Amino acid sequence: MDLYLKGRVSEAEYYLKRIIKSTKSKEIYLRSLFWLGQIYYSQNKFYNTIKIYKEFLSKCNTCKNEPVVLLKLGISYLRTGKKEKALYFLKNLIKKYPKSKEAKKAKILLKNLSES
């Protein structure tokens, strides 16, 4: 997503929303959802992140970016005070993708949560 990577976040968000509404391609739809979620997450818009990433997960069985989505869903739920939902996504990430770098981060988060 060139516009996003170039720091033109508002433009990227605008075009991604248009693509999501108009595309017939599942691959483009999922990629656009992923990047829109990334934008919201980077702006600390955690409720929007949750909405977009839950839509992403509902449309894919096993997608390339699923570990990232599960991690960021867990973190977004933590940031919105929904610890139980956060635990669900973090544990699900570890179960489905135990060797991923995202699972390693999720394990650290879970350890820190259990210590607090």
Backbone torsions as a table, in degrees:
resi	resn	phi	psi	omega
1	MET	NA	94.1	-173.6
2	ASP	-59.8	-45.8	-177.2
3	LEU	-61.0	-43.5	179.0
4	TYR	-61.9	-47.5	-178.0
5	LEU	-67.0	-24.7	177.9
6	LYS	-87.6	3.0	178.2
7	GLY	85.7	8.0	179.9
8	ARG	-95.3	65.7	-169.6
9	VAL	-66.4	-42.9	-179.2
10	SER	-62.4	-42.5	177.3
11	GLU	-64.3	-43.0	179.4
12	ALA	-60.7	-44.8	178.9
13	GLU	-59.7	-45.2	179.5
14	TYR	-57.8	-50.6	-177.2
15	TYR	-68.9	-36.7	178.1
16	LEU	-63.4	-41.8	178.1
17	LYS	-62.6	-39.5	177.8
18	ARG	-64.5	-43.5	-180.0
19	ILE	-63.2	-44.7	-179.4
20	ILE	-57.7	-40.6	-179.4
21	LYS	-73.3	-27.4	-169.7
22	SER	-110.6	-20.6	-172.7
23	THR	-74.7	148.8	175.6
24	LYS	-104.6	-8.5	-178.4
25	SER	-86.4	122.4	179.0
26	LYS	-62.6	-40.5	-179.6
27	GLU	-61.7	-45.6	179.5
28	ILE	-67.6	-40.1	178.0
29	TYR	-58.6	-49.9	-178.8
30	LEU	-65.7	-41.5	178.3
31	ARG	-62.4	-40.5	179.1
32	SER	-67.3	-41.6	175.5
33	LEU	-59.5	-45.0	-179.7
34	PHE	-57.0	-50.5	-176.6
35	TRP	-68.9	-34.1	175.7
36	LEU	-64.6	-40.4	175.2
37	GLY	-61.7	-39.8	177.4
38	GLN	-61.1	-42.1	178.9
39	ILE	-61.3	-50.4	-178.9
40	TYR	-61.3	-42.1	180.0
41	TYR	-61.8	-43.8	-179.0
42	SER	-65.6	-22.0	179.1
43	GLN	-97.2	8.3	-177.7
44	ASN	59.6	29.7	175.2
45	LYS	-93.4	74.6	-168.7
46	PHE	-70.3	-32.6	176.7
47	TYR	-65.8	-40.1	176.4
48	ASN	-66.2	-41.0	177.5
49	THR	-57.5	-46.9	-179.5
50	ILE	-59.4	-47.2	-178.5
51	LYS	-60.1	-48.2	-177.2
52	ILE	-67.2	-44.7	-177.3
53	TYR	-72.2	-29.3	173.8
54	LYS	-67.6	-37.7	174.9
55	GLU	-62.6	-44.0	177.9
56	PHE	-55.6	-50.6	-178.0
57	LEU	-64.7	-32.9	-179.4
58	SER	-69.8	-19.4	-176.3
59	LYS	-103.2	-7.4	-179.6
60	CYS	-125.1	147.2	175.9
61	ASN	-88.4	-59.6	174.2
62	THR	-138.9	105.6	-177.8
63	CYS	-111.1	153.8	-178.7
64	LYS	-52.5	-41.8	-175.0
65	ASN	-92.3	8.0	-177.0
66	GLU	-57.7	-42.2	178.5
67	PRO	-59.1	-40.8	177.9
68	VAL	-63.2	-43.9	-179.1
69	VAL	-63.1	-45.4	179.7
70	LEU	-62.0	-42.4	178.5
71	LEU	-62.9	-47.6	-176.8
72	LYS	-71.5	-28.0	171.9
73	LEU	-65.5	-45.7	178.2
74	GLY	-58.4	-46.8	179.7
75	ILE	-65.1	-41.2	180.0
76	SER	-62.6	-41.2	177.0
77	TYR	-65.2	-38.0	175.6
78	LEU	-61.0	-43.6	-177.6
79	ARG	-67.7	-20.3	178.6
80	THR	-100.7	8.4	175.2
81	GLY	81.4	14.6	-178.5
82	LYS	-106.0	76.7	-172.9
83	LYS	-62.7	-42.1	-177.7
84	GLU	-62.4	-42.2	178.0
85	LYS	-67.6	-38.1	177.0
86	ALA	-60.4	-45.6	179.9
87	LEU	-60.6	-40.0	179.3
88	TYR	-57.7	-50.0	-177.0
89	PHE	-70.6	-37.9	179.0
90	LEU	-66.6	-43.6	178.3
91	LYS	-67.0	-38.0	177.3
92	ASN	-62.5	-41.1	177.1
93	LEU	-59.3	-48.7	-178.6
94	ILE	-63.0	-39.0	-180.0
95	LYS	-67.3	-46.0	-175.8
96	LYS	-78.2	-33.8	-174.0
97	TYR	-133.4	61.5	-172.1
98	PRO	-61.3	-25.3	-176.7
99	LYS	-98.5	2.9	-177.9
100	SER	-77.9	156.8	177.3
101	LYS	-66.0	-29.1	177.9
102	GLU	-67.9	-37.3	177.7
103	ALA	-64.1	-38.1	177.2
104	LYS	-61.5	-42.8	177.4
105	LYS	-65.0	-40.0	179.3
106	ALA	-63.1	-39.5	178.3
107	LYS	-62.3	-41.5	178.1
108	ILE	-63.6	-44.4	177.7
109	LEU	-59.9	-45.2	179.8
110	LEU	-63.7	-39.9	177.9
111	LYS	-62.7	-45.3	179.3
112	ASN	-63.8	-36.6	178.9
113	LEU	-67.4	-37.8	-178.7
114	SER	-72.5	-23.6	179.4
115	GLU	-85.2	-15.4	-177.1
116	SER	-96.9	NA	NA
